[in-house]
Amino acid sequence: MSILDSLYEAALADAAAREAVEPIGHVREQAEGQPPARDVLAALAPRDTVHVIAEVKRASPSRGALAEIPDPAALAAVYAEHGASVVSVLTERTRFHGSLDDLRAVRARVDIPVLRKDFIATEYQIVEARAAGADLVLLIVAGLDDDRLRTLRELAESLGMQALVETHTASEVERAVASGARIIGVNARDLTTFDEHPERFGELARAIPEGAVRVAESAVRAPGHVADYRRAGADAVLIGQALVTGDPAETLDAFLRAGTDAVVARCGRTPPRPPPPAPAGERRS
Ligand SMILES: O=P(O)(O)OC[C@@H](O)[C@@H](O)c1c[nH]c2ccccc12
């Protein structure tokens, strides 16, 4: 069994245990009782600086324990104050040490959109994401067939959420685009081996159509990496480890500065033109 398969297996076993206690009808009612989901497309709309999706991540299967994060809401508040556009909360328990309680706590503290990051393959997980206050859910193309991918994204959208559709190869980007995804991530980390390929985003970004949000995921360790992703056409960069293992405020400030200074040179996006010179008579000098 691949690592990815075992991650899905654990997440789905946990979801089934929750569903045995709380059937989907109840959870749907809770979802309907939530304030409407935040507008994620507006929050990630292309602009002349990069967006950061900042992650609450205690541990990972590839690195083990990263940070204790006793108060995920406090960390999310720092992210929001320092310019993150979206907070990502890992809710997977067995390998990432996260929970839906983390997501609820974050939701209660910040106003920016919140992403439920988990190994999602069932309607139940989507509905419980909304019931916990999520605005965005992760869907990993490598773990879903075309039917599931479309059905789950459409269910998320019917609840007012969006889906971040994650890819790692050219054929997965093709499938994501064909499925109608509007927010497409390229994960530098291969979830079947944990190898990192930061150059992958630049190779695949061109295949993501104009109009979809392009997200570069993983492997940002230094400001230069944000600049590289930005130059390769990223609208947003998803960062976990570097934020939770360093000083989150200082690190985020430095990353956003690097993303602001980098000029997008490819993917058909050109930097804004300088204003035309004023007519001779109006020049001040
Ligand atoms: O910690 P990093 O290298 O900054 O990566 C963050 C994020 O991209 C990563 O946590 C991630 C990307 N896709 C995932 C899917 C499941 C779990 C985790 C992930």
The ligand as a Tripos MOL2 file, in Angstrom:
@<TRIPOS>MOLECULE
LIG
   19    20     1     0     0
SMALL
NO_CHARGES

@<TRIPOS>ATOM
      1 O1          5.3820   22.2320    5.2020 O.co2     1 LIG1
      2 P1          5.5320   22.6910    3.7890 P.3       1 LIG1
      3 O2          6.6440   22.0410    3.0280 O.co2     1 LIG1
      4 O3          5.6220   24.2100    3.7380 O.co2     1 LIG1
      5 O4          4.1800   22.2630    3.0130 O.3       1 LIG1
      6 C1          2.9150   22.8170    3.3250 C.3       1 LIG1
      7 C2          1.8110   22.0880    2.5520 C.3       1 LIG1
      8 O5          1.9750   22.3360    1.1840 O.3       1 LIG1
      9 C3          1.8080   20.5990    2.8620 C.3       1 LIG1
     10 O6          1.5200   20.4770    4.2100 O.3       1 LIG1
     11 C4          0.8140   19.7810    2.0310 C.ar      1 LIG1
     12 C5          0.5400   19.9410    0.7270 C.ar      1 LIG1
     13 N1         -0.3900   19.0360    0.3190 N.ar      1 LIG1
     14 C6         -0.7440   18.2840    1.3670 C.ar      1 LIG1
     15 C7         -1.6790   17.2400    1.4470 C.ar      1 LIG1
     16 C8         -1.8730   16.6740    2.6700 C.ar      1 LIG1
     17 C9         -1.1290   17.0510    3.7770 C.ar      1 LIG1
     18 C10        -0.2010   18.0730    3.7050 C.ar      1 LIG1
     19 C11        -0.0010   18.7050    2.4950 C.ar      1 LIG1
@<TRIPOS>BOND
     1     1     2 2
     2     2     3 1
     3     2     4 1
     4     2     5 1
     5     5     6 1
     6     6     7 1
     7     7     8 1
     8     7     9 1
     9     9    10 1
    10     9    11 1
    11    11    12 ar
    12    11    19 ar
    13    12    13 ar
    14    13    14 ar
    15    14    15 ar
    16    14    19 ar
    17    15    16 ar
    18    16    17 ar
    19    17    18 ar
    20    18    19 ar
@<TRIPOS>SUBSTRUCTURE
     1 LIG1         1 GROUP 0 **** ****
